[in-house]
Structures are given as C-alpha cells and as structure tokens.
Amino acid sequence: MTLDATDRRIVTALQEGLPLVSAPYAEIARRLDMDEAALVERLARMKARGAIRRIAAAPNHYRLGMTANGMTVWDVADDRVAELGALVGALPFVTHCYERPRACPDWPYNLFAMVHGTSRGEVEEKRARIAELLGDACAACDILYSTRILKKAGLRLRQKG
C-alpha cells in the first residue's frame, strides 16, 4: 500500500500531533492549503485501507497524576483468552489490552492489560477487579510497574533520498 503525495503531506503534518485549537482539522487543512472536508475524507480513506489505524491522544500519565503505571499480566485459559480479553479491554480503567504468546516455563502469561493509578494501591485495586472478572479461567497474575517514562511517538514517515 502506497500513499500519494497528498496523503504523505497529511501524515507528515499529523506526525507531531493535532494542534490544541478548537478546530484542529480545519487548522491542519489550512496549513496544507486544502479543504477541511477533503482532509477528513482522505483520513477516512487511509483508515479504511489500513494505512492508518487511528488518530488518538497520547497522554502523559505522570503529568495527569497517574504515577503508578502497571502492566498487569495474566495466565488465562487459552480457550477463553479472546473472550475474556475483550471484557478486560472494555473496562474503563484499562488503557490497552492484548494477547501475547506464552514463553514457558519462565513466562506463563498470555493476556496483558495496562492500568494507571495515582498509587500502587489503586493499581492493585484495579488488578483485583480484573482478577474477579477472569475468575477460575486465570491461573496466575503479576504486575510489572513502570520505572521510567518512555517517549511515545506515532507514525513517522521516512524521508526519501
């Protein structure tokens, strides 16, 4: 899948994020000297083709007071991981949830769910709510707490040449 020159200009303009104004798409369109409706239509087409997955905010959890950030990891019955993962991912306090292959015997976990809190106690409470939801389908769990902030970045186009 290739992007034409206009699509590349749009993606490049969005690489640093949306401007913090009341009409961000109108501002991007103005910067690109194009119509806002045309910009939105091209974004929808790129999303439909799978060229982009989403445009989303990437908050700095620490600046929002969420200084206890933990990736909860779960050993869930393989025949139920998809079903239960969807339920865990729908919880309002889970920011992302996904299935990954186990690496036994050292790593039995196959379901991962990121939660944030103002304290480790809050993260533990959220872990307990997930454990309750998973019930007997879960054999073990743990929490991997963040120890440093990693820079979050979205799509970056390589410069030709």
Secondary structure, 3 states (H helix, E strand, C coil): CCCCHHHHHHHHHHCCCCCCCCCHHHHHHHHCCCCHHHHHHHHHHHHHHCCCCCCCCCCCCCCCCCCEEEEEEEEECCCCHHHHHHHHHCCCCEEEEEECCCECCCECCCEEEEEEECCHHHHHHHHHHHHHHHHHHEEEEEEEECCCCCCCCCCCCCCCC
